[in-house]
Amino acid sequence: MSQQALENVFEEWQSNEALAEQMIPLVGQLYRQNNVVATMFGRSLIKRSVIRILKDHRFVRKIEGTELSVEDTFPIVKVMSELNLGPAHVDVGKLAVAFKRQGGGDLEAFLHKELSDIIDGYQPGASTGEPQDVVLYGFGRIGRLLARVLVEKAGGGNLLRLRAIVVRGRGDVAKDLEKRASLLRRDSVHGPFDGTISVDAEARTLTVNGNVVQVIYADSPSEIDYTAYGINNAVVVDNTGIWRDEAGLGQHLECKGAAKALLTAPGKGDIKNIVFGINHDTIGEGDRIVSAASCTTNAIVPVLKVLNDEYGVVTGHVETVHAYTNDQNLIDNYHKGDRRGRSAALNMVLTETGAAKAVAKALPELAGKLTGNAIRVPTPNVSMAILNLTLEKGTDAAALNDYLRRMSIDSAYQKQIDYVDSAEVVSSDFVGNRHAGIVDAKATIANGNHAVVYVWYDNEFGYSCQVIRILQQMSNVQFLKLPRQAS
């Protein structure tokens, strides 16, 4: 490559950086003023860095086969900022690809057609709904990640407001609060918190990116009156896993100021186990206690759903290779569960999983068709589910992968199913992925009626994002999505 060619490549990069820098305040303005969330094939552009925005453009080529540059999307965002748009989620990437495929032309006319539902929909001072108070009962790894996501999404019409966290604790409150703040601020797996956290020991609050969060100390729900802290009609998200049935979780509903409870573990009895994207529409006004199922169930159900819809699942086995959890022991010690007492840091531990049976709670059509086991491995986060399936309709790996790729970008399951086609990816590459599961195309095996599909999932962060989506559903926080999906 000549020196001039090298300089041209670098100049193009710098030009794209400059356009991405100009795009950031426009995206922020659309979000804060118009309640418009700009995305790139489902990936939010809100509060993203220049490099992250450029990488998201590169991602489009990998899954859509179309080169997309910030030169294509910046004009779209600029025009959007001038159209007085009403609240919606707008996929800028899909608009740009559609505009290129039609051969370009009059961009304003194109956007007037595609965004007609929300043009001139912004009304200064108008509310998009009543804010929903949220309480995190428990502040372990899932609780802290939920706090991060809730704070990140505060504003922009999201309406969910993290008002309090409930923890057990006695003794030096100031020291305890500093510890809680430090655990939120620093995470060995997910990295540092993107923002600022300050502690007010006297008021017992944490101020997180301007969100004042009350810290409530209690050993049981019966000790708490949320209204004493100005909290009303709250959804209490139980991250402890101590109670999984209606009787136990019902304790939250007896607290003044609490209206509903959401469990971040599989529920027992008649509690609805919800996998967002699959059966979230079954949540009714009368459902005061709901379960978000397990991380593994969330990872496999969307993929199983689309496979069953297209090919029909006759029978199958689900093997999960799961990161160790806090339930296991660091070194050999007593544990009530079989094998889980052995050192999590030194062993692969074969154990049971209820995920295969739990699939039927979200997908009744697969009841009795799946078996499952789990192997806990010495990694702290990111797991894999291996779906070994017998299908009604035969296929091959190329056709199966193409179908799953299309489901990941152009279906109602875009937020649940991600897709990767690289021979070099490993588990750490998926830390922080917001999808319920990620199909590894290079690992897919399909021959006639037999298929093996490998699904990665961030069992902490991806699951937490699914929990937030259920929270939005329970709180009637819903968004118009544009461009509309072709039927």
NUROMAR-720113 format. One record per residue (C-alpha): residue in one letter; chain; z, x, y. Coordinates in steps of 0.2 Angstrom, whole numbers, always signed. Layout:
BEGIN
<kedo "a", "A", <Z, X, Y>>
...
END
This chain:
BEGIN
<kedo "m", "A", <+0, +0, +0>>
<kedo "s", "A", <-5, +7, +17>>
<kedo "q", "A", <+8, +10, +31>>
<kedo "q", "A", <+0, -4, +41>>
<kedo "a", "A", <+2, -16, +26>>
<kedo "l", "A", <+20, -11, +24>>
<kedo "e", "A", <+24, -14, +42>>
<kedo "n", "A", <+15, -31, +41>>
<kedo "v", "A", <+27, -36, +27>>
<kedo "f", "A", <+42, -31, +37>>
<kedo "e", "A", <+36, -39, +52>>
<kedo "e", "A", <+34, -55, +42>>
<kedo "w", "A", <+51, -54, +36>>
<kedo "q", "A", <+58, -52, +53>>
<kedo "s", "A", <+48, -66, +60>>
<kedo "n", "A", <+55, -77, +46>>
<kedo "e", "A", <+73, -71, +50>>
<kedo "a", "A", <+70, -76, +68>>
<kedo "l", "A", <+64, -94, +63>>
<kedo "a", "A", <+79, -96, +52>>
<kedo "e", "A", <+90, -91, +66>>
<kedo "q", "A", <+82, -104, +77>>
<kedo "m", "A", <+83, -117, +63>>
<kedo "i", "A", <+102, -115, +61>>
<kedo "p", "A", <+108, -124, +77>>
<kedo "l", "A", <+95, -138, +75>>
<kedo "v", "A", <+101, -141, +57>>
<kedo "g", "A", <+119, -141, +64>>
<kedo "q", "A", <+115, -153, +78>>
<kedo "l", "A", <+106, -165, +66>>
<kedo "y", "A", <+122, -165, +56>>
<kedo "r", "A", <+136, -166, +69>>
<kedo "q", "A", <+127, -178, +81>>
<kedo "n", "A", <+115, -188, +70>>
<kedo "n", "A", <+124, -187, +53>>
<kedo "v", "A", <+108, -180, +46>>
<kedo "v", "A", <+110, -168, +31>>
<kedo "a", "A", <+95, -157, +30>>
<kedo "t", "A", <+92, -150, +12>>
<kedo "m", "A", <+80, -139, +3>>
<kedo "f", "A", <+76, -147, -14>>
<kedo "g", "A", <+93, -154, -15>>
<kedo "r", "A", <+102, -138, -8>>
<kedo "s", "A", <+111, -141, +8>>
<kedo "l", "A", <+106, -131, +23>>
<kedo "i", "A", <+122, -136, +33>>
<kedo "k", "A", <+132, -120, +37>>
<kedo "r", "A", <+121, -108, +28>>
<kedo "s", "A", <+117, -90, +33>>
<kedo "v", "A", <+100, -84, +38>>
<kedo "i", "A", <+98, -75, +21>>
<kedo "r", "A", <+104, -90, +11>>
<kedo "i", "A", <+91, -101, +20>>
<kedo "l", "A", <+77, -89, +16>>
<kedo "k", "A", <+83, -88, -2>>
<kedo "d", "A", <+82, -107, -3>>
<kedo "h", "A", <+64, -106, +2>>
<kedo "r", "A", <+60, -93, -11>>
<kedo "f", "A", <+69, -104, -24>>
<kedo "v", "A", <+55, -118, -21>>
<kedo "r", "A", <+42, -106, -28>>
<kedo "k", "A", <+51, -104, -44>>
<kedo "i", "A", <+54, -122, -48>>
<kedo "e", "A", <+39, -131, -39>>
<kedo "g", "A", <+26, -117, -40>>
<kedo "t", "A", <+22, -119, -22>>
<kedo "e", "A", <+25, -105, -9>>
<kedo "l", "A", <+36, -111, +5>>
<kedo "s", "A", <+40, -102, +21>>
<kedo "v", "A", <+52, -105, +35>>
<kedo "e", "A", <+36, -106, +45>>
<kedo "d", "A", <+32, -122, +35>>
<kedo "t", "A", <+49, -130, +38>>
<kedo "f", "A", <+55, -125, +55>>
<kedo "p", "A", <+42, -136, +64>>
<kedo "i", "A", <+48, -150, +53>>
<kedo "v", "A", <+66, -147, +58>>
<kedo "k", "A", <+61, -145, +76>>
<kedo "v", "A", <+52, -162, +77>>
<kedo "m", "A", <+66, -170, +67>>
<kedo "s", "A", <+78, -165, +81>>
<kedo "e", "A", <+68, -174, +94>>
<kedo "l", "A", <+66, -191, +84>>
<kedo "n", "A", <+84, -198, +88>>
<kedo "l", "A", <+86, -200, +69>>
<kedo "g", "A", <+100, -211, +61>>
<kedo "p", "A", <+111, -205, +47>>
<kedo "a", "A", <+102, -199, +31>>
<kedo "h", "A", <+100, -185, +19>>
<kedo "v", "A", <+83, -178, +22>>
<kedo "d", "A", <+75, -165, +10>>
<kedo "v", "A", <+65, -154, +22>>
<kedo "g", "A", <+58, -144, +8>>
<kedo "k", "A", <+50, -159, -1>>
<kedo "l", "A", <+43, -165, +16>>
<kedo "a", "A", <+35, -147, +19>>
<kedo "v", "A", <+28, -147, +2>>
<kedo "a", "A", <+20, -164, +4>>
<kedo "f", "A", <+13, -160, +21>>
<kedo "k", "A", <+5, -144, +14>>
<kedo "r", "A", <-2, -154, -1>>
<kedo "q", "A", <-10, -167, +10>>
<kedo "g", "A", <-19, -153, +19>>
<kedo "g", "A", <-8, -152, +35>>
<kedo "g", "A", <-14, -162, +50>>
<kedo "d", "A", <-3, -171, +63>>
<kedo "l", "A", <+15, -167, +59>>
<kedo "e", "A", <+23, -179, +70>>
<kedo "a", "A", <+12, -193, +63>>
<kedo "f", "A", <+17, -188, +45>>
<kedo "l", "A", <+36, -187, +49>>
<kedo "h", "A", <+35, -204, +58>>
<kedo "k", "A", <+28, -211, +42>>
<kedo "e", "A", <+40, -202, +30>>
<kedo "l", "A", <+56, -205, +41>>
<kedo "s", "A", <+52, -222, +48>>
<kedo "d", "A", <+68, -229, +41>>
<kedo "i", "A", <+79, -219, +52>>
<kedo "i", "A", <+68, -215, +68>>
<kedo "d", "A", <+78, -220, +84>>
<kedo "g", "A", <+92, -225, +72>>
<kedo "y", "A", <+105, -214, +82>>
<kedo "q", "A", <+117, -224, +92>>
<kedo "p", "A", <+129, -213, +103>>
<kedo "g", "A", <+147, -217, +99>>
<kedo "a", "A", <+143, -228, +84>>
<kedo "s", "A", <+153, -226, +69>>
<kedo "t", "A", <+145, -224, +51>>
<kedo "g", "A", <+161, -231, +43>>
<kedo "e", "A", <+180, -230, +42>>
<kedo "p", "A", <+187, -212, +37>>
<kedo "q", "A", <+194, -212, +20>>
<kedo "d", "A", <+211, -203, +18>>
<kedo "v", "A", <+211, -191, +3>>
<kedo "v", "A", <+227, -183, -5>>
<kedo "l", "A", <+226, -169, -18>>
<kedo "y", "A", <+241, -171, -30>>
<kedo "g", "A", <+242, -154, -37>>
<kedo "f", "A", <+235, -138, -30>>
<kedo "g", "A", <+228, -127, -44>>
<kedo "r", "A", <+211, -120, -46>>
<kedo "i", "A", <+202, -137, -46>>
<kedo "g", "A", <+213, -143, -31>>
<kedo "r", "A", <+210, -128, -21>>
<kedo "l", "A", <+191, -129, -24>>
<kedo "l", "A", <+191, -148, -19>>
<kedo "a", "A", <+200, -143, -3>>
<kedo "r", "A", <+186, -131, +1>>
<kedo "v", "A", <+173, -143, -2>>
<kedo "l", "A", <+181, -157, +8>>
<kedo "v", "A", <+184, -146, +23>>
<kedo "e", "A", <+166, -140, +22>>
<kedo "k", "A", <+160, -158, +22>>
<kedo "a", "A", <+171, -164, +35>>
<kedo "g", "A", <+161, -172, +49>>
<kedo "g", "A", <+143, -177, +49>>
<kedo "g", "A", <+147, -195, +43>>
<kedo "n", "A", <+155, -189, +27>>
<kedo "l", "A", <+170, -199, +31>>
<kedo "l", "A", <+181, -191, +18>>
<kedo "r", "A", <+197, -183, +26>>
<kedo "l", "A", <+209, -172, +17>>
<kedo "r", "A", <+225, -177, +24>>
<kedo "a", "A", <+238, -170, +12>>
<kedo "i", "A", <+242, -160, -4>>
<kedo "v", "A", <+257, -163, -15>>
<kedo "v", "A", <+265, -148, -24>>
<kedo "r", "A", <+281, -145, -33>>
<kedo "g", "A", <+293, -133, -24>>
<kedo "r", "A", <+310, -128, -18>>
<kedo "g", "A", <+318, -114, -8>>
<kedo "d", "A", <+309, -105, +6>>
<kedo "v", "A", <+296, -117, +13>>
<kedo "a", "A", <+289, -105, +25>>
<kedo "k", "A", <+286, -92, +10>>
<kedo "d", "A", <+279, -106, -1>>
<kedo "l", "A", <+267, -112, +12>>
<kedo "e", "A", <+261, -94, +15>>
<kedo "k", "A", <+258, -92, -3>>
<kedo "r", "A", <+248, -109, -4>>
<kedo "a", "A", <+238, -103, +11>>
<kedo "s", "A", <+234, -86, +3>>
<kedo "l", "A", <+228, -94, -13>>
<kedo "l", "A", <+216, -105, -3>>
<kedo "r", "A", <+211, -91, +7>>
<kedo "r", "A", <+207, -79, -7>>
<kedo "d", "A", <+199, -83, -24>>
<kedo "s", "A", <+196, -69, -37>>
<kedo "v", "A", <+181, -79, -44>>
<kedo "h", "A", <+174, -89, -29>>
<kedo "g", "A", <+178, -76, -16>>
<kedo "p", "A", <+185, -78, +2>>
<kedo "f", "A", <+187, -95, +10>>
<kedo "d", "A", <+173, -97, +24>>
<kedo "g", "A", <+184, -101, +39>>
<kedo "t", "A", <+202, -99, +46>>
<kedo "i", "A", <+219, -106, +39>>
<kedo "s", "A", <+235, -106, +49>>
<kedo "v", "A", <+252, -111, +43>>
<kedo "d", "A", <+265, -122, +53>>
<kedo "a", "A", <+281, -120, +43>>
<kedo "e", "A", <+291, -132, +54>>
<kedo "a", "A", <+278, -146, +52>>
<kedo "r", "A", <+274, -141, +34>>
<kedo "t", "A", <+256, -141, +37>>
<kedo "l", "A", <+240, -130, +34>>
<kedo "t", "A", <+227, -131, +47>>
<kedo "v", "A", <+210, -127, +39>>
<kedo "n", "A", <+195, -126, +50>>
<kedo "g", "A", <+203, -138, +62>>
<kedo "n", "A", <+208, -150, +48>>
<kedo "v", "A", <+227, -152, +48>>
<kedo "v", "A", <+233, -155, +30>>
<kedo "q", "A", <+251, -160, +27>>
<kedo "v", "A", <+260, -151, +12>>
<kedo "i", "A", <+271, -163, +3>>
<kedo "y", "A", <+284, -157, -9>>
<kedo "a", "A", <+289, -169, -23>>
<kedo "d", "A", <+293, -168, -41>>
<kedo "s", "A", <+285, -185, -45>>
<kedo "p", "A", <+275, -198, -36>>
<kedo "s", "A", <+290, -210, -35>>
<kedo "e", "A", <+297, -198, -21>>
<kedo "i", "A", <+283, -200, -9>>
<kedo "d", "A", <+279, -212, +5>>
<kedo "y", "A", <+262, -207, +12>>
<kedo "t", "A", <+263, -219, +27>>
<kedo "a", "A", <+277, -208, +33>>
<kedo "y", "A", <+264, -195, +37>>
<kedo "g", "A", <+252, -208, +44>>
<kedo "i", "A", <+242, -209, +28>>
<kedo "n", "A", <+235, -226, +23>>
<kedo "n", "A", <+224, -233, +9>>
<kedo "a", "A", <+222, -215, +2>>
<kedo "v", "A", <+213, -210, -14>>
<kedo "v", "A", <+225, -199, -23>>
<kedo "v", "A", <+216, -185, -33>>
<kedo "d", "A", <+227, -180, -48>>
<kedo "n", "A", <+223, -162, -52>>
<kedo "t", "A", <+238, -159, -63>>
<kedo "g", "A", <+232, -167, -80>>
<kedo "i", "A", <+250, -172, -83>>
<kedo "w", "A", <+246, -191, -84>>
<kedo "r", "A", <+230, -197, -91>>
<kedo "d", "A", <+233, -215, -95>>
<kedo "e", "A", <+235, -230, -84>>
<kedo "a", "A", <+254, -231, -85>>
<kedo "g", "A", <+256, -213, -79>>
<kedo "l", "A", <+242, -213, -66>>
<kedo "g", "A", <+248, -230, -60>>
<kedo "q", "A", <+263, -221, -53>>
<kedo "h", "A", <+252, -215, -39>>
<kedo "l", "A", <+248, -233, -34>>
<kedo "e", "A", <+266, -238, -32>>
<kedo "c", "A", <+267, -225, -17>>
<kedo "k", "A", <+266, -233, +0>>
<kedo "g", "A", <+249, -228, +8>>
<kedo "a", "A", <+240, -225, -9>>
<kedo "a", "A", <+226, -237, -14>>
<kedo "k", "A", <+217, -228, -28>>
<kedo "a", "A", <+219, -213, -40>>
<kedo "l", "A", <+205, -201, -47>>
<kedo "l", "A", <+209, -190, -62>>
<kedo "t", "A", <+201, -173, -64>>
<kedo "a", "A", <+202, -174, -83>>
<kedo "p", "A", <+196, -186, -96>>
<kedo "g", "A", <+206, -202, -95>>
<kedo "k", "A", <+214, -211, -110>>
<kedo "g", "A", <+214, -230, -115>>
<kedo "d", "A", <+203, -241, -104>>
<kedo "i", "A", <+202, -229, -89>>
<kedo "k", "A", <+183, -227, -84>>
<kedo "n", "A", <+177, -210, -87>>
<kedo "i", "A", <+164, -207, -74>>
<kedo "v", "A", <+150, -194, -74>>
<kedo "f", "A", <+142, -195, -57>>
<kedo "g", "A", <+123, -198, -58>>
<kedo "i", "A", <+125, -207, -74>>
<kedo "n", "A", <+137, -222, -73>>
<kedo "h", "A", <+145, -220, -56>>
<kedo "d", "A", <+138, -237, -52>>
<kedo "t", "A", <+150, -245, -64>>
<kedo "i", "A", <+164, -241, -52>>
<kedo "g", "A", <+169, -258, -44>>
<kedo "e", "A", <+181, -263, -30>>
<kedo "g", "A", <+194, -268, -43>>
<kedo "d", "A", <+194, -251, -52>>
<kedo "r", "A", <+209, -243, -44>>
<kedo "i", "A", <+211, -229, -57>>
<kedo "v", "A", <+196, -218, -62>>
<kedo "s", "A", <+193, -202, -72>>
<kedo "a", "A", <+180, -189, -68>>
<kedo "a", "A", <+179, -184, -86>>
<kedo "s", "A", <+178, -166, -91>>
<kedo "c", "A", <+168, -152, -84>>
<kedo "t", "A", <+159, -150, -101>>
<kedo "t", "A", <+155, -169, -102>>
<kedo "n", "A", <+148, -168, -84>>
<kedo "a", "A", <+137, -153, -89>>
<kedo "i", "A", <+129, -161, -104>>
<kedo "v", "A", <+128, -180, -101>>
<kedo "p", "A", <+114, -179, -88>>
<kedo "v", "A", <+104, -167, -99>>
<kedo "l", "A", <+107, -178, -114>>
<kedo "k", "A", <+102, -194, -104>>
<kedo "v", "A", <+85, -187, -98>>
<kedo "l", "A", <+82, -180, -116>>
<kedo "n", "A", <+86, -197, -124>>
<kedo "d", "A", <+76, -207, -111>>
<kedo "e", "A", <+60, -196, -115>>
<kedo "y", "A", <+62, -191, -133>>
<kedo "g", "A", <+76, -201, -141>>
<kedo "v", "A", <+91, -192, -148>>
<kedo "v", "A", <+93, -195, -167>>
<kedo "t", "A", <+108, -184, -169>>
<kedo "g", "A", <+115, -167, -163>>
<kedo "h", "A", <+129, -154, -161>>
<kedo "v", "A", <+136, -148, -145>>
<kedo "e", "A", <+144, -130, -145>>
<kedo "t", "A", <+152, -125, -129>>
<kedo "v", "A", <+155, -107, -125>>
<kedo "h", "A", <+169, -110, -112>>
<kedo "a", "A", <+178, -98, -100>>
<kedo "y", "A", <+196, -97, -104>>
<kedo "t", "A", <+208, -108, -94>>
<kedo "n", "A", <+226, -108, -87>>
<kedo "d", "A", <+231, -118, -103>>
<kedo "q", "A", <+229, -102, -114>>
<kedo "n", "A", <+240, -87, -115>>
<kedo "l", "A", <+236, -70, -108>>
<kedo "i", "A", <+245, -62, -122>>
<kedo "d", "A", <+249, -69, -139>>
<kedo "n", "A", <+263, -82, -138>>
<kedo "y", "A", <+268, -99, -144>>
<kedo "h", "A", <+256, -113, -140>>
<kedo "k", "A", <+256, -131, -147>>
<kedo "g", "A", <+238, -130, -149>>
<kedo "d", "A", <+229, -121, -164>>
<kedo "r", "A", <+223, -104, -160>>
<kedo "r", "A", <+226, -106, -141>>
<kedo "g", "A", <+242, -96, -142>>
<kedo "r", "A", <+232, -80, -145>>
<kedo "s", "A", <+227, -69, -130>>
<kedo "a", "A", <+213, -77, -120>>
<kedo "a", "A", <+209, -60, -112>>
<kedo "l", "A", <+206, -51, -129>>
<kedo "n", "A", <+199, -65, -141>>
<kedo "m", "A", <+185, -77, -143>>
<kedo "v", "A", <+195, -92, -148>>
<kedo "l", "A", <+188, -106, -158>>
<kedo "t", "A", <+195, -123, -153>>
<kedo "e", "A", <+191, -141, -152>>
<kedo "t", "A", <+182, -151, -138>>
<kedo "g", "A", <+182, -169, -135>>
<kedo "a", "A", <+166, -168, -125>>
<kedo "a", "A", <+154, -173, -138>>
<kedo "k", "A", <+164, -189, -142>>
<kedo "a", "A", <+167, -192, -123>>
<kedo "v", "A", <+148, -193, -121>>
<kedo "a", "A", <+148, -211, -128>>
<kedo "k", "A", <+160, -217, -113>>
<kedo "a", "A", <+146, -213, -101>>
<kedo "l", "A", <+131, -215, -113>>
<kedo "p", "A", <+135, -228, -126>>
<kedo "e", "A", <+118, -227, -133>>
<kedo "l", "A", <+123, -210, -140>>
<kedo "a", "A", <+139, -216, -148>>
<kedo "g", "A", <+142, -208, -165>>
<kedo "k", "A", <+127, -197, -164>>
<kedo "l", "A", <+135, -180, -158>>
<kedo "t", "A", <+148, -168, -165>>
<kedo "g", "A", <+156, -154, -155>>
<kedo "n", "A", <+166, -138, -155>>
<kedo "a", "A", <+171, -125, -142>>
<kedo "i", "A", <+173, -106, -142>>
<kedo "r", "A", <+184, -100, -128>>
<kedo "v", "A", <+178, -83, -122>>
<kedo "p", "A", <+186, -69, -111>>
<kedo "t", "A", <+178, -73, -95>>
<kedo "p", "A", <+187, -83, -80>>
<kedo "n", "A", <+173, -95, -75>>
<kedo "v", "A", <+156, -102, -80>>
<kedo "s", "A", <+153, -109, -97>>
<kedo "m", "A", <+138, -114, -108>>
<kedo "a", "A", <+134, -129, -119>>
<kedo "i", "A", <+122, -127, -133>>
<kedo "l", "A", <+113, -144, -137>>
<kedo "n", "A", <+106, -143, -155>>
<kedo "l", "A", <+97, -159, -156>>
<kedo "t", "A", <+86, -169, -168>>
<kedo "l", "A", <+73, -179, -158>>
<kedo "e", "A", <+63, -195, -162>>
<kedo "k", "A", <+48, -188, -153>>
<kedo "g", "A", <+41, -171, -157>>
<kedo "t", "A", <+38, -158, -143>>
<kedo "d", "A", <+37, -139, -140>>
<kedo "a", "A", <+47, -128, -128>>
<kedo "a", "A", <+34, -128, -114>>
<kedo "a", "A", <+33, -147, -113>>
<kedo "l", "A", <+51, -149, -115>>
<kedo "n", "A", <+55, -136, -101>>
<kedo "d", "A", <+42, -144, -90>>
<kedo "y", "A", <+50, -161, -92>>
<kedo "l", "A", <+67, -154, -88>>
<kedo "r", "A", <+61, -144, -73>>
<kedo "r", "A", <+53, -160, -66>>
<kedo "m", "A", <+70, -169, -69>>
<kedo "s", "A", <+79, -156, -59>>
<kedo "i", "A", <+68, -158, -43>>
<kedo "d", "A", <+61, -175, -43>>
<kedo "s", "A", <+73, -187, -52>>
<kedo "a", "A", <+89, -196, -48>>
<kedo "y", "A", <+98, -182, -57>>
<kedo "q", "A", <+93, -169, -45>>
<kedo "k", "A", <+111, -165, -40>>
<kedo "q", "A", <+117, -165, -58>>
<kedo "i", "A", <+103, -155, -67>>
<kedo "d", "A", <+98, -138, -61>>
<kedo "y", "A", <+84, -127, -69>>
<kedo "v", "A", <+82, -108, -70>>
<kedo "d", "A", <+68, -98, -78>>
<kedo "s", "A", <+73, -80, -79>>
<kedo "a", "A", <+75, -68, -93>>
<kedo "e", "A", <+89, -59, -84>>
<kedo "v", "A", <+102, -72, -79>>
<kedo "v", "A", <+120, -71, -85>>
<kedo "s", "A", <+135, -81, -83>>
<kedo "s", "A", <+141, -73, -66>>
<kedo "d", "A", <+124, -78, -58>>
<kedo "f", "A", <+130, -96, -59>>
<kedo "v", "A", <+147, -95, -50>>
<kedo "g", "A", <+147, -107, -36>>
<kedo "n", "A", <+132, -117, -42>>
<kedo "r", "A", <+135, -135, -36>>
<kedo "h", "A", <+126, -144, -51>>
<kedo "a", "A", <+134, -151, -66>>
<kedo "g", "A", <+123, -141, -77>>
<kedo "i", "A", <+109, -128, -76>>
<kedo "v", "A", <+95, -128, -90>>
<kedo "d", "A", <+91, -110, -95>>
<kedo "a", "A", <+72, -112, -99>>
<kedo "k", "A", <+70, -95, -106>>
<kedo "a", "A", <+82, -100, -120>>
<kedo "t", "A", <+75, -117, -125>>
<kedo "i", "A", <+69, -118, -143>>
<kedo "a", "A", <+58, -133, -148>>
<kedo "n", "A", <+48, -136, -164>>
<kedo "g", "A", <+43, -153, -168>>
<kedo "n", "A", <+58, -165, -169>>
<kedo "h", "A", <+71, -151, -167>>
<kedo "a", "A", <+76, -144, -151>>
<kedo "v", "A", <+90, -132, -144>>
<kedo "v", "A", <+94, -133, -126>>
<kedo "y", "A", <+105, -121, -117>>
<kedo "v", "A", <+115, -127, -102>>
<kedo "w", "A", <+125, -116, -91>>
<kedo "y", "A", <+139, -124, -79>>
<kedo "d", "A", <+152, -118, -67>>
<kedo "n", "A", <+166, -127, -75>>
<kedo "e", "A", <+176, -125, -59>>
<kedo "f", "A", <+165, -127, -44>>
<kedo "g", "A", <+151, -138, -51>>
<kedo "y", "A", <+164, -150, -58>>
<kedo "s", "A", <+173, -150, -42>>
<kedo "c", "A", <+157, -155, -33>>
<kedo "q", "A", <+155, -170, -46>>
<kedo "v", "A", <+172, -175, -42>>
<kedo "i", "A", <+168, -176, -23>>
<kedo "r", "A", <+153, -186, -27>>
<kedo "i", "A", <+164, -199, -36>>
<kedo "l", "A", <+176, -199, -22>>
<kedo "q", "A", <+162, -203, -10>>
<kedo "q", "A", <+157, -218, -22>>
<kedo "m", "A", <+175, -224, -23>>
<kedo "s", "A", <+176, -223, -4>>
<kedo "n", "A", <+159, -232, -1>>
<kedo "v", "A", <+152, -216, +7>>
<kedo "q", "A", <+133, -217, +3>>
<kedo "f", "A", <+118, -210, +11>>
<kedo "l", "A", <+100, -215, +12>>
<kedo "k", "A", <+89, -201, +4>>
<kedo "l", "A", <+72, -196, +11>>
<kedo "p", "A", <+58, -194, +8>>
<kedo "r", "A", <+59, -208, -4>>
<kedo "q", "A", <+57, -204, -23>>
<kedo "a", "A", <+40, -210, -29>>
<kedo "s", "A", <+42, -224, -42>>
END
